[in-house]
C-alpha cells in the first residue's frame, strides 16, 4: 500500500503547497478603493486565470492587469 500511496501523492501533486493568489480582496480595497463585495472575487479570479495562462506572473503585473479591468 505504501507504493500506491506514494504514487497517488506524486500523481496528484498532493505534496506541493497550494499556489497563493497574487492579489487579495483587501489589496483591491486598499489599492483601488473598491467597496467590498462579490465583484472582488471576480477580479481575483480574472487575475488567476491570466496567471494560469502565463500572462501574469508577479503581483506588480497583476496590479497592472487590474488597471485595465477597473475603470474609475
N, C-alpha and C positions, 0 to 999 in steps of 0.2 A: 504493500500500500504506500510505502514511503516514496517509491519511484513515481507512482501515479500522481501522488500529491505534489511532488516537485514539478512534474511535467505540467500539471494544471496551473500551478502558480506561475511558472515561466510563460506558458502559452497565453494566459490572460493578463500578464504583467501585474499580478497582484502584489508583487514585492516592491513595486515602484510607488513613490509618493505621488499623490494626485497633483496635476498642474494647477497652480494658483492663478486666479484671474489677474489680469493686468490692471484692471480698474474695478473699484468697488462703488457701491451706491453712495457712500459718504464722499468719495472723491468727486462724483458728479455734482453733489450738492455744494461742496467746497469750491471746486474749480469753476463750475459753470453756473452756480447759483440756481440750480434746479430745485423744484419742490419735490419732496418725497412722493413716490407713487409707483405704479406698475411700469410706467414708461422707463424708469431707471433700469429695470431688469431687461427690457427690450434693447436698450443701448449697450448694456454689458454683454448680452448675447450677440449683438452685432459685432462688437469688438472681438469676442472669442471666435466667432465664425471667420472673421478676417484673419485671425491668428492661425486657425486651423488650415486655412488656405495658403498660409505663408506670407500674407501681405502685411501683417503687423507682427513685430517681434518684440518690441520694447514698450514700456509704459509711455515713453515720450511719443512713440509712433501711434500708440492708442489714443493719446490726447489729441494729436493732430488729426487722426481719422475722425474722432468725435466732433471736432470743429466743423467738419464737412457735413455732419448729420444734424448738428444743433445750430439752428439759425435764430439768433436773438436780436 
